Amino acid sequence: MRPVQFILIVLLALGTYLYFSRLRSGLLDRVMVLLFAVAGAAMTVVPDFTTKVANLVGVGRGVDLFFYLSILGLAFVCLLLYSRVRQLESSITELARALAIKKANTPDESGSRMGRPDDTARAGGRPDEPKS
């Protein structure tokens, strides 16, 4: 085994361990990460296998096939993340609207509704200061 293969296997194992120990995810996500880790380890230990697979699908080298698939995977992940960000923005907007409506309809300590000035505020004075 070449030194670079050992380093790559250790980094792959460390990344997989960090994923499983730190991130919460569903069963499907965990299975996918485990499959990618096993595939990555197999491609690292037996690099000639990726070249054979690449030749079967019409690509010259295994590393080229890996990069093509990685670019497609990265584009898909970006699309999923963009979709999630849009969903979160929509949720935040809904929450902000609900909070604004609740605050607008909730009376404050003086009994007046928030968002509507009472008589003292329109007159320019504070309720606790004497009128002259």
C-alpha positions in Angstrom: 0.0 0.0 0.0 1.3 3.4 -1.0 1.6 6.2 1.7 -1.0 8.3 -0.2 -3.5 5.4 0.0 -3.1 5.1 3.7 -3.5 8.9 4.2 -6.7 8.9 2.0 -8.2 5.9 3.9 -7.5 7.6 7.3 -9.0 10.9 6.1 -12.0 9.0 4.7 -12.5 7.1 8.0 -12.1 10.3 10.0 -14.7 12.1 7.9 -17.2 9.2 8.2 -16.6 9.1 11.9 -17.2 12.8 12.3 -20.4 12.6 10.2 -21.8 9.8 12.3 -20.8 11.3 15.7 -21.7 14.9 15.1 -24.5 15.2 12.6 -28.1 14.1 13.0 -29.5 12.6 9.9 -32.1 10.2 8.7 -31.5 6.5 8.0 -31.3 7.0 4.3 -28.6 9.7 4.7 -26.6 7.5 7.0 -26.8 4.6 4.5 -25.7 6.8 1.6 -22.7 8.2 3.6 -21.7 4.6 4.5 -22.0 3.5 0.9 -19.9 6.5 -0.3 -17.3 5.8 2.4 -17.0 2.1 1.3 -16.9 3.1 -2.4 -14.2 5.7 -1.6 -12.2 3.1 0.3 -12.5 0.6 -2.5 -11.4 3.2 -5.1 -8.4 4.1 -3.0 -7.3 0.5 -2.3 -7.9 -0.8 -5.9 -7.5 2.2 -8.2 -7.3 0.0 -11.3 -10.9 -1.0 -10.7 -12.1 2.6 -11.4 -10.2 2.6 -14.6 -11.9 -0.6 -15.8 -15.3 0.8 -14.9 -14.4 4.0 -16.7 -13.4 2.1 -19.8 -16.7 0.2 -19.7 -18.7 3.5 -19.8 -16.5 5.1 -22.4 -14.2 7.3 -20.2 -10.5 7.1 -20.5 -9.4 7.1 -16.9 -11.0 6.3 -13.6 -10.0 9.6 -12.2 -11.9 11.4 -15.0 -15.0 9.3 -14.3 -14.7 10.1 -10.6 -14.5 13.9 -11.4 -17.5 13.7 -13.8 -19.6 12.0 -11.2 -18.4 14.3 -8.5 -19.4 17.4 -10.5 -22.8 16.0 -11.1 -23.1 15.1 -7.4 -22.0 18.5 -6.3 -24.6 20.2 -8.6 -27.3 18.0 -7.1 -26.2 18.8 -3.6 -26.2 22.5 -4.4 -29.7 22.2 -5.8 -30.9 20.4 -2.6 -29.3 23.1 -0.4 -30.8 25.9 -2.5 -34.2 24.2 -2.1 -33.7 23.9 1.7 -32.7 27.6 2.0 -35.8 28.7 0.1 -38.0 26.5 2.3 -36.4 28.0 5.5 -36.8 31.6 4.1 -40.5 30.8 3.5 -40.9 29.5 7.1 -39.2 32.5 8.6 -41.5 34.8 6.5 -44.5 33.0 7.8 -43.3 33.2 11.4 -42.5 36.9 11.1 -46.0 37.6 9.7 -47.6 35.6 12.5 -45.6 37.4 15.1 -46.4 40.8 13.6 -50.1 40.1 13.5 -50.0 38.8 17.1 -48.1 41.9 18.3 -50.5 44.2 16.4 -53.5 42.6 18.1 -52.1 42.2 21.6 -52.9 44.9 24.1 -49.9 46.4 26.0 -49.7 47.3 29.7 -51.8 50.5 29.4 -54.6 48.6 27.8 -54.2 50.1 24.3 -53.5 47.9 21.3 -50.0 48.0 20.1 -49.6 49.7 16.8 -52.4 52.2 17.7 -51.4 55.3 19.6 -53.5 56.2 22.6 -54.7 59.8 23.4 -51.6 60.7 25.4 -49.2 59.7 22.7 -51.2 61.7 20.1 -51.1 64.7 22.5 -47.3 64.4 22.8 -47.2 63.7 26.5 -46.4 60.8 28.6 -49.2 59.2 30.7 -47.3 59.7 34.0 -46.4 63.3 33.6 -48.9 66.0 34.8 -50.5 68.2 32.2 -49.9 71.9 32.4 
